[in-house]
């Protein structure tokens, strides 16, 4: 699978266990998203250019949860980010 990156039209501010994803004037989406800890880690992986499988692997190392559950959570966050145009595939 190819790597994904956050669209340059979005800025990320990490604030402890959450992240704030803010659109700039270059993004079609206008607004800000506040994430939980899991979504913040997913966004951190995207900032490093990780693909879906790498993100799932990293989270599986951090959380004591079934891989299928982690994959579902990753897919939901990635889908939400895609819907607002925050991911460049």
Backbone as XML, in Angstrom:
<?xml version="1.0"?>
<chain id="A" units="angstrom">
  <residue number="1" name="UNK">
    <atom name="N" x="0.851" y="-1.180" z="0.000"/>
    <atom name="CA" x="0.000" y="0.000" z="0.000"/>
    <atom name="C" x="0.891" y="1.236" z="0.000"/>
  </residue>
  <residue number="2" name="UNK">
    <atom name="N" x="0.441" y="2.282" z="-0.659"/>
    <atom name="CA" x="1.228" y="3.496" z="-0.745"/>
    <atom name="C" x="1.131" y="4.302" z="0.543"/>
  </residue>
  <residue number="3" name="UNK">
    <atom name="N" x="2.110" y="5.175" z="0.713"/>
    <atom name="CA" x="2.101" y="6.022" z="1.899"/>
    <atom name="C" x="1.062" y="7.118" z="1.740"/>
  </residue>
  <residue number="4" name="UNK">
    <atom name="N" x="0.624" y="7.623" z="2.848"/>
    <atom name="CA" x="-0.348" y="8.711" z="2.877"/>
    <atom name="C" x="0.303" y="9.863" z="3.616"/>
  </residue>
  <residue number="5" name="UNK">
    <atom name="N" x="-0.080" y="11.055" z="3.257"/>
    <atom name="CA" x="0.410" y="12.234" z="3.951"/>
    <atom name="C" x="-0.752" y="13.174" z="4.199"/>
  </residue>
  <residue number="6" name="UNK">
    <atom name="N" x="-0.572" y="13.984" z="5.230"/>
    <atom name="CA" x="-1.569" y="15.017" z="5.473"/>
    <atom name="C" x="-1.466" y="16.062" z="4.378"/>
  </residue>
  <residue number="7" name="UNK">
    <atom name="N" x="-2.599" y="16.536" z="3.937"/>
    <atom name="CA" x="-2.657" y="17.576" z="2.931"/>
    <atom name="C" x="-2.020" y="18.842" z="3.490"/>
  </residue>
  <residue number="8" name="UNK">
    <atom name="N" x="-1.271" y="19.551" z="2.654"/>
    <atom name="CA" x="-0.584" y="20.767" z="3.100"/>
    <atom name="C" x="-1.555" y="21.882" z="3.464"/>
  </residue>
  <residue number="9" name="UNK">
    <atom name="N" x="-2.822" y="21.710" z="3.142"/>
    <atom name="CA" x="-3.834" y="22.692" z="3.515"/>
    <atom name="C" x="-4.305" y="22.547" z="4.957"/>
  </residue>
  <residue number="10" name="UNK">
    <atom name="N" x="-3.670" y="21.657" z="5.711"/>
    <atom name="CA" x="-4.037" y="21.432" z="7.111"/>
    <atom name="C" x="-2.799" y="21.538" z="7.998"/>
  </residue>
  <residue number="11" name="UNK">
    <atom name="N" x="-2.960" y="22.172" z="9.126"/>
    <atom name="CA" x="-1.900" y="22.268" z="10.124"/>
    <atom name="C" x="-2.294" y="21.405" z="11.313"/>
  </residue>
  <residue number="12" name="UNK">
    <atom name="N" x="-1.296" y="20.796" z="11.942"/>
    <atom name="CA" x="-1.565" y="19.945" z="13.107"/>
    <atom name="C" x="-0.821" y="20.516" z="14.300"/>
  </residue>
  <residue number="13" name="UNK">
    <atom name="N" x="-1.535" y="20.629" z="15.399"/>
    <atom name="CA" x="-0.928" y="21.038" z="16.662"/>
    <atom name="C" x="-1.168" y="19.919" z="17.663"/>
  </residue>
  <residue number="14" name="UNK">
    <atom name="N" x="-0.070" y="19.338" z="18.158"/>
    <atom name="CA" x="-0.190" y="18.270" z="19.157"/>
    <atom name="C" x="-0.225" y="18.920" z="20.533"/>
  </residue>
  <residue number="15" name="UNK">
    <atom name="N" x="-1.223" y="18.540" z="21.306"/>
    <atom name="CA" x="-1.451" y="19.133" z="22.613"/>
    <atom name="C" x="-1.641" y="18.016" z="23.623"/>
  </residue>
  <residue number="16" name="UNK">
    <atom name="N" x="-0.558" y="17.494" z="24.124"/>
    <atom name="CA" x="-0.654" y="16.388" z="25.069"/>
    <atom name="C" x="-1.143" y="15.134" z="24.390"/>
  </residue>
  <residue number="17" name="UNK">
    <atom name="N" x="-2.295" y="14.636" z="24.807"/>
    <atom name="CA" x="-2.814" y="13.385" z="24.271"/>
    <atom name="C" x="-3.820" y="13.586" z="23.155"/>
  </residue>
  <residue number="18" name="UNK">
    <atom name="N" x="-3.995" y="14.805" z="22.697"/>
    <atom name="CA" x="-4.880" y="15.048" z="21.574"/>
    <atom name="C" x="-4.159" y="15.912" z="20.548"/>
  </residue>
  <residue number="19" name="UNK">
    <atom name="N" x="-4.745" y="16.027" z="19.404"/>
    <atom name="CA" x="-4.219" y="16.896" z="18.358"/>
    <atom name="C" x="-5.335" y="17.784" z="17.861"/>
  </residue>
  <residue number="20" name="UNK">
    <atom name="N" x="-4.951" y="18.939" z="17.384"/>
    <atom name="CA" x="-5.887" y="19.830" z="16.720"/>
    <atom name="C" x="-5.471" y="19.876" z="15.254"/>
  </residue>
  <residue number="21" name="UNK">
    <atom name="N" x="-6.406" y="19.593" z="14.371"/>
    <atom name="CA" x="-6.170" y="19.649" z="12.932"/>
    <atom name="C" x="-6.941" y="20.862" z="12.432"/>
  </residue>
  <residue number="22" name="UNK">
    <atom name="N" x="-6.208" y="21.827" z="11.888"/>
    <atom name="CA" x="-6.805" y="23.095" z="11.496"/>
    <atom name="C" x="-6.618" y="23.287" z="10.001"/>
  </residue>
  <residue number="23" name="UNK">
    <atom name="N" x="-7.697" y="23.626" z="9.310"/>
    <atom name="CA" x="-7.592" y="23.894" z="7.880"/>
    <atom name="C" x="-7.055" y="25.302" z="7.662"/>
  </residue>
  <residue number="24" name="UNK">
    <atom name="N" x="-6.333" y="25.460" z="6.567"/>
    <atom name="CA" x="-5.844" y="26.774" z="6.176"/>
    <atom name="C" x="-6.704" y="27.264" z="5.025"/>
  </residue>
  <residue number="25" name="UNK">
    <atom name="N" x="-6.402" y="28.403" z="4.510"/>
    <atom name="CA" x="-7.154" y="28.927" z="3.373"/>
    <atom name="C" x="-7.027" y="28.071" z="2.131"/>
  </residue>
  <residue number="26" name="UNK">
    <atom name="N" x="-6.006" y="27.186" z="2.100"/>
    <atom name="CA" x="-5.773" y="26.336" z="0.931"/>
    <atom name="C" x="-6.645" y="25.086" z="0.932"/>
  </residue>
  <residue number="27" name="UNK">
    <atom name="N" x="-7.384" y="24.835" z="1.992"/>
    <atom name="CA" x="-8.200" y="23.619" z="2.100"/>
    <atom name="C" x="-9.660" y="23.927" z="1.783"/>
  </residue>
  <residue number="28" name="UNK">
    <atom name="N" x="-10.344" y="22.968" z="1.168"/>
    <atom name="CA" x="-11.774" y="23.123" z="0.883"/>
    <atom name="C" x="-12.587" y="23.094" z="2.175"/>
  </residue>
  <residue number="29" name="UNK">
    <atom name="N" x="-12.162" y="22.277" z="3.134"/>
    <atom name="CA" x="-12.816" y="22.184" z="4.439"/>
    <atom name="C" x="-12.433" y="23.417" z="5.247"/>
  </residue>
  <residue number="30" name="UNK">
    <atom name="N" x="-13.371" y="23.986" z="5.931"/>
    <atom name="CA" x="-13.109" y="25.157" z="6.754"/>
    <atom name="C" x="-13.452" y="24.807" z="8.193"/>
  </residue>
  <residue number="31" name="UNK">
    <atom name="N" x="-12.443" y="24.763" z="9.032"/>
    <atom name="CA" x="-12.716" y="24.470" z="10.427"/>
    <atom name="C" x="-11.552" y="23.815" z="11.130"/>
  </residue>
  <residue number="32" name="UNK">
    <atom name="N" x="-11.864" y="23.270" z="12.300"/>
    <atom name="CA" x="-10.861" y="22.641" z="13.145"/>
    <atom name="C" x="-11.436" y="21.331" z="13.684"/>
  </residue>
  <residue number="33" name="UNK">
    <atom name="N" x="-10.562" y="20.357" z="13.830"/>
    <atom name="CA" x="-10.962" y="19.062" z="14.382"/>
    <atom name="C" x="-10.107" y="18.794" z="15.615"/>
  </residue>
  <residue number="34" name="UNK">
    <atom name="N" x="-10.749" y="18.429" z="16.704"/>
    <atom name="CA" x="-10.042" y="18.022" z="17.918"/>
    <atom name="C" x="-10.112" y="16.506" z="17.987"/>
  </residue>
  <residue number="35" name="UNK">
    <atom name="N" x="-8.977" y="15.859" z="18.153"/>
    <atom name="CA" x="-8.924" y="14.405" z="18.144"/>
    <atom name="C" x="-8.773" y="13.848" z="19.553"/>
  </residue>
  <residue number="36" name="UNK">
    <atom name="N" x="-9.010" y="12.539" z="19.656"/>
    <atom name="CA" x="-8.677" y="11.830" z="20.893"/>
    <atom name="C" x="-7.241" y="11.295" z="20.767"/>
  </residue>
  <residue number="37" name="UNK">
    <atom name="N" x="-6.785" y="10.586" z="21.764"/>
    <atom name="CA" x="-5.413" y="10.088" z="21.782"/>
    <atom name="C" x="-5.119" y="9.143" z="20.624"/>
  </residue>
  <residue number="38" name="UNK">
    <atom name="N" x="-6.031" y="8.244" z="20.313"/>
    <atom name="CA" x="-5.807" y="7.289" z="19.234"/>
    <atom name="C" x="-5.707" y="7.998" z="17.894"/>
  </residue>
  <residue number="39" name="UNK">
    <atom name="N" x="-6.640" y="8.892" z="17.618"/>
    <atom name="CA" x="-6.601" y="9.641" z="16.362"/>
    <atom name="C" x="-5.338" y="10.502" z="16.282"/>
  </residue>
  <residue number="40" name="UNK">
    <atom name="N" x="-4.907" y="11.049" z="17.406"/>
    <atom name="CA" x="-3.670" y="11.844" z="17.421"/>
    <atom name="C" x="-2.466" y="10.986" z="17.024"/>
  </residue>
  <residue number="41" name="UNK">
    <atom name="N" x="-2.439" y="9.741" z="17.495"/>
    <atom name="CA" x="-1.330" y="8.850" z="17.118"/>
    <atom name="C" x="-1.399" y="8.496" z="15.632"/>
  </residue>
  <residue number="42" name="UNK">
    <atom name="N" x="-2.601" y="8.306" z="15.120"/>
    <atom name="CA" x="-2.767" y="8.019" z="13.696"/>
    <atom name="C" x="-2.269" y="9.208" z="12.872"/>
  </residue>
  <residue number="43" name="UNK">
    <atom name="N" x="-2.638" y="10.402" z="13.278"/>
    <atom name="CA" x="-2.185" y="11.604" z="12.574"/>
    <atom name="C" x="-0.674" y="11.736" z="12.658"/>
  </residue>
  <residue number="44" name="UNK">
    <atom name="N" x="-0.099" y="11.408" z="13.798"/>
    <atom name="CA" x="1.358" y="11.431" z="13.929"/>
    <atom name="C" x="2.021" y="10.487" z="12.943"/>
  </residue>
  <residue number="45" name="UNK">
    <atom name="N" x="1.441" y="9.322" z="12.754"/>
    <atom name="CA" x="1.972" y="8.367" z="11.774"/>
    <atom name="C" x="1.848" y="8.926" z="10.362"/>
  </residue>
  <residue number="46" name="UNK">
    <atom name="N" x="0.736" y="9.590" z="10.066"/>
    <atom name="CA" x="0.548" y="10.195" z="8.742"/>
    <atom name="C" x="1.594" y="11.280" z="8.490"/>
  </residue>
  <residue number="47" name="UNK">
    <atom name="N" x="1.921" y="12.016" z="9.532"/>
    <atom name="CA" x="2.935" y="13.063" z="9.388"/>
    <atom name="C" x="4.294" y="12.468" z="9.003"/>
  </residue>
  <residue number="48" name="UNK">
    <atom name="N" x="4.506" y="11.215" z="9.383"/>
    <atom name="CA" x="5.750" y="10.523" z="9.036"/>
    <atom name="C" x="5.651" y="9.793" z="7.702"/>
  </residue>
  <residue number="49" name="UNK">
    <atom name="N" x="4.475" y="9.832" z="7.062"/>
    <atom name="CA" x="4.290" y="9.189" z="5.767"/>
    <atom name="C" x="4.026" y="7.700" z="5.839"/>
  </residue>
  <residue number="50" name="UNK">
    <atom name="N" x="3.480" y="7.230" z="6.952"/>
    <atom name="CA" x="3.203" y="5.801" z="7.115"/>
    <atom name="C" x="1.986" y="5.396" z="6.293"/>
  </residue>
  <residue number="51" name="UNK">
    <atom name="N" x="1.978" y="4.135" z="5.858"/>
    <atom name="CA" x="0.792" y="3.616" z="5.178"/>
    <atom name="C" x="-0.133" y="2.966" z="6.208"/>
  </residue>
  <residue number="52" name="UNK">
    <atom name="N" x="-1.296" y="2.518" z="5.771"/>
    <atom name="CA" x="-2.306" y="1.956" z="6.664"/>
    <atom name="C" x="-1.748" y="0.806" z="7.492"/>
  </residue>
  <residue number="53" name="UNK">
    <atom name="N" x="-1.049" y="-0.114" z="6.846"/>
    <atom name="CA" x="-0.522" y="-1.284" z="7.568"/>
    <atom name="C" x="0.510" y="-0.877" z="8.615"/>
  </residue>
  <residue number="54" name="UNK">
    <atom name="N" x="1.334" y="0.102" z="8.303"/>
    <atom name="CA" x="2.326" y="0.575" z="9.275"/>
    <atom name="C" x="1.646" y="1.226" z="10.472"/>
  </residue>
  <residue number="55" name="UNK">
    <atom name="N" x="0.591" y="1.981" z="10.197"/>
    <atom name="CA" x="-0.148" y="2.627" z="11.292"/>
    <atom name="C" x="-0.758" y="1.570" z="12.207"/>
  </residue>
  <residue number="56" name="UNK">
    <atom name="N" x="-1.389" y="0.564" z="11.617"/>
    <atom name="CA" x="-1.998" y="-0.509" z="12.417"/>
    <atom name="C" x="-0.935" y="-1.220" z="13.239"/>
  </residue>
  <residue number="57" name="UNK">
    <atom name="N" x="0.189" y="-1.517" z="12.645"/>
    <atom name="CA" x="1.283" y="-2.204" z="13.351"/>
    <atom name="C" x="1.780" y="-1.362" z="14.534"/>
  </residue>
  <residue number="58" name="UNK">
    <atom name="N" x="1.979" y="-0.073" z="14.312"/>
    <atom name="CA" x="2.461" y="0.799" z="15.396"/>
    <atom name="C" x="1.464" y="0.867" z="16.543"/>
  </residue>
  <residue number="59" name="UNK">
    <atom name="N" x="0.178" y="0.996" z="16.202"/>
    <atom name="CA" x="-0.827" y="1.069" z="17.265"/>
    <atom name="C" x="-0.976" y="-0.257" z="18.000"/>
  </residue>
  <residue number="60" name="UNK">
    <atom name="N" x="-0.820" y="-1.363" z="17.289"/>
    <atom name="CA" x="-0.902" y="-2.681" z="17.927"/>
    <atom name="C" x="0.216" y="-2.857" z="18.946"/>
  </residue>
  <residue number="61" name="UNK">
    <atom name="N" x="1.347" y="-2.219" z="18.710"/>
    <atom name="CA" x="2.450" y="-2.285" z="19.667"/>
    <atom name="C" x="2.167" y="-1.447" z="20.909"/>
  </residue>
  <residue number="62" name="UNK">
    <atom name="N" x="1.322" y="-0.429" z="20.768"/>
    <atom name="CA" x="1.048" y="0.487" z="21.876"/>
    <atom name="C" x="-0.188" y="0.112" z="22.692"/>
  </residue>
  <residue number="63" name="UNK">
    <atom name="N" x="-1.158" y="-0.520" z="22.031"/>
    <atom name="CA" x="-2.433" y="-0.795" z="22.693"/>
    <atom name="C" x="-2.663" y="-2.297" z="22.843"/>
  </residue>
  <residue number="64" name="UNK">
    <atom name="N" x="-3.278" y="-2.668" z="23.951"/>
    <atom name="CA" x="-3.640" y="-4.057" z="24.184"/>
    <atom name="C" x="-5.065" y="-4.259" z="23.683"/>
  </residue>
  <residue number="65" name="UNK">
    <atom name="N" x="-5.166" y="-4.412" z="22.356"/>
    <atom name="CA" x="-6.481" y="-4.589" z="21.721"/>
    <atom name="C" x="-6.303" y="-5.506" z="20.521"/>
  </residue>
  <residue number="66" name="UNK">
    <atom name="N" x="-7.355" y="-6.191" z="20.117"/>
    <atom name="CA" x="-7.262" y="-7.052" z="18.936"/>
    <atom name="C" x="-6.913" y="-6.231" z="17.687"/>
  </residue>
  <residue number="67" name="UNK">
    <atom name="N" x="-6.104" y="-6.808" z="16.831"/>
    <atom name="CA" x="-5.680" y="-6.118" z="15.609"/>
    <atom name="C" x="-6.877" y="-5.707" z="14.764"/>
  </residue>
  <residue number="68" name="UNK">
    <atom name="N" x="-7.929" y="-6.544" z="14.735"/>
    <atom name="CA" x="-9.114" y="-6.215" z="13.948"/>
    <atom name="C" x="-9.782" y="-4.940" z="14.461"/>
  </residue>
  <residue number="69" name="UNK">
    <atom name="N" x="-9.810" y="-4.765" z="15.768"/>
    <atom name="CA" x="-10.397" y="-3.563" z="16.359"/>
    <atom name="C" x="-9.543" y="-2.343" z="16.019"/>
  </residue>
  <residue number="70" name="UNK">
    <atom name="N" x="-8.240" y="-2.494" z="16.130"/>
    <atom name="CA" x="-7.337" y="-1.392" z="15.803"/>
    <atom name="C" x="-7.491" y="-1.010" z="14.334"/>
  </residue>
  <residue number="71" name="UNK">
    <atom name="N" x="-7.546" y="-2.004" z="13.449"/>
    <atom name="CA" x="-7.704" y="-1.738" z="12.017"/>
    <atom name="C" x="-9.006" y="-0.989" z="11.746"/>
  </residue>
  <residue number="72" name="UNK">
    <atom name="N" x="-10.075" y="-1.367" z="12.421"/>
    <atom name="CA" x="-11.349" y="-0.675" z="12.257"/>
    <atom name="C" x="-11.272" y="0.772" z="12.703"/>
  </residue>
  <residue number="73" name="UNK">
    <atom name="N" x="-10.601" y="1.006" z="13.838"/>
    <atom name="CA" x="-10.432" y="2.377" z="14.335"/>
    <atom name="C" x="-9.597" y="3.201" z="13.357"/>
  </residue>
  <residue number="74" name="UNK">
    <atom name="N" x="-8.517" y="2.616" z="12.854"/>
    <atom name="CA" x="-7.661" y="3.311" z="11.884"/>
    <atom name="C" x="-8.468" y="3.651" z="10.638"/>
  </residue>
  <residue number="75" name="UNK">
    <atom name="N" x="-9.227" y="2.700" z="10.129"/>
    <atom name="CA" x="-10.018" y="2.939" z="8.923"/>
    <atom name="C" x="-11.040" y="4.053" z="9.128"/>
  </residue>
  <residue number="76" name="UNK">
    <atom name="N" x="-11.675" y="4.087" z="10.293"/>
    <atom name="CA" x="-12.658" y="5.144" z="10.569"/>
    <atom name="C" x="-12.002" y="6.520" z="10.573"/>
  </residue>
  <residue number="77" name="UNK">
    <atom name="N" x="-10.858" y="6.633" z="11.229"/>
    <atom name="CA" x="-10.166" y="7.926" z="11.290"/>
    <atom name="C" x="-9.687" y="8.330" z="9.901"/>
  </residue>
  <residue number="78" name="UNK">
    <atom name="N" x="-9.100" y="7.388" z="9.162"/>
    <atom name="CA" x="-8.634" y="7.708" z="7.812"/>
    <atom name="C" x="-9.793" y="8.127" z="6.912"/>
  </residue>
  <residue number="79" name="UNK">
    <atom name="N" x="-10.932" y="7.451" z="7.017"/>
    <atom name="CA" x="-12.103" y="7.814" z="6.219"/>
    <atom name="C" x="-12.590" y="9.227" z="6.559"/>
  </residue>
  <residue number="80" name="UNK">
    <atom name="N" x="-12.610" y="9.541" z="7.838"/>
    <atom name="CA" x="-13.048" y="10.875" z="8.247"/>
    <atom name="C" x="-12.090" y="11.951" z="7.731"/>
  </residue>
  <residue number="81" name="UNK">
    <atom name="N" x="-10.793" y="11.673" z="7.781"/>
    <atom name="CA" x="-9.813" y="12.626" z="7.276"/>
    <atom name="C" x="-9.919" y="12.777" z="5.768"/>
  </residue>
  <residue number="82" name="UNK">
    <atom name="N" x="-10.181" y="11.677" z="5.078"/>
    <atom name="CA" x="-10.375" y="11.739" z="3.618"/>
    <atom name="C" x="-11.606" y="12.570" z="3.264"/>
  </residue>
  <residue number="83" name="UNK">
    <atom name="N" x="-12.671" y="12.431" z="4.033"/>
    <atom name="CA" x="-13.911" y="13.143" z="3.753"/>
    <atom name="C" x="-13.722" y="14.659" z="3.768"/>
  </residue>
  <residue number="84" name="UNK">
    <atom name="N" x="-12.803" y="15.141" z="4.591"/>
    <atom name="CA" x="-12.565" y="16.588" z="4.647"/>
    <atom name="C" x="-11.381" y="16.992" z="3.769"/>
  </residue>
  <residue number="85" name="UNK">
    <atom name="N" x="-10.788" y="16.030" z="3.077"/>
    <atom name="CA" x="-9.674" y="16.348" z="2.185"/>
    <atom name="C" x="-8.342" y="16.513" z="2.874"/>
  </residue>
  <residue number="86" name="UNK">
    <atom name="N" x="-8.206" y="15.951" z="4.089"/>
    <atom name="CA" x="-6.986" y="16.135" z="4.865"/>
    <atom name="C" x="-5.883" y="15.130" z="4.533"/>
  </residue>
  <residue number="87" name="UNK">
    <atom name="N" x="-6.177" y="14.120" z="3.708"/>
    <atom name="CA" x="-5.180" y="13.111" z="3.357"/>
    <atom name="C" x="-4.917" y="13.141" z="1.866"/>
  </residue>
  <residue number="88" name="UNK">
    <atom name="N" x="-3.633" y="13.140" z="1.530"/>
    <atom name="CA" x="-3.196" y="12.954" z="0.148"/>
    <atom name="C" x="-2.732" y="11.511" z="0.022"/>
  </residue>
  <residue number="89" name="UNK">
    <atom name="N" x="-3.421" y="10.711" z="-0.783"/>
    <atom name="CA" x="-3.020" y="9.312" z="-0.987"/>
    <atom name="C" x="-2.005" y="9.224" z="-2.109"/>
  </residue>
</chain>
